[in-house]
Amino acid sequence: EKYLQNPNVSVFIKEYRNQRIAVMGAVEKPGVFDITGQRTVLDMLGMAGGLKEDAGQMLFLIRSPGPAEKGAKEATGVLPETLVIDLEELLIRGDLAFNLPVNHGDVLNIPVSGKIFVGGEVVKPGGFLLKGKRMTINQAIAMAEGLKTAADGTRSTVFRYSGKDGQRELIPVNIYAVQKGEAEDLSLKENDIIIVPKSGLKIFLIEFRDTVKGLFGLGFSLGSL
């Protein structure tokens, strides 16, 4: 009479204990945050002030083993689990499957975006952030504000470095053909370098044009005297 046989019991969590979550990398206010209640990746990004302009598209959620697993995992040398979250899918496409709940001890790391570089005969040479999943040659040239008059787009080259030993790959590119849709608009990778050389013929024609203009200007001045 003192005991219930096979009772049905429902347990509700009124409040979670304090949890410490670290957010680091390309956010406005990196740090360690004390939180209560169940929070998600979006919650933590909001608490960290949002992403910086140079933030990359991937978030790495580093999760240490729980107390019950810690001893066994340390004994076997298993590293903390790392979950990769595509921020473009989460923030731009709104796929909430990537909005994972965070646990006590989690570390969220958002590396800065990689860069590509455009040099040579372009209006605005320099480094440009690789934002989104894809940047093409056309987009890179547009970010460099186009080719200069003396550029030889037919002999442009993409320098690509890969591997730990810094192996270099040279990819010839005809930018004019790419812009006309007659050649592949190559997808660029982090640290690719596009070099657009000068055209010897164009330089000669420009100098010839300037010389002719100068002679006409001089003739006009002498005639007016």
Secondary structure as UniProt FT lines:
FT   STRAND          19..25
FT   STRAND          31..35
FT   STRAND          39..40
FT   HELIX           41..47
FT   TURN            48..49
FT   TURN            53..54
FT   STRAND          58..63
FT   HELIX           67..76
FT   STRAND          81..86
FT   HELIX           88..92
FT   HELIX           96..98
FT   STRAND          101..102
FT   TURN            104..105
FT   STRAND          107..110
FT   STRAND          115..120
FT   STRAND          126..129
FT   HELIX           137..143
FT   TURN            144..145
FT   TURN            149..150
FT   HELIX           153..155
FT   STRAND          156..162
FT   TURN            163..166
FT   STRAND          167..173
FT   HELIX           175..179
FT   TURN            180..181
FT   TURN            190..191
FT   STRAND          193..196
FT   HELIX           200..224
//
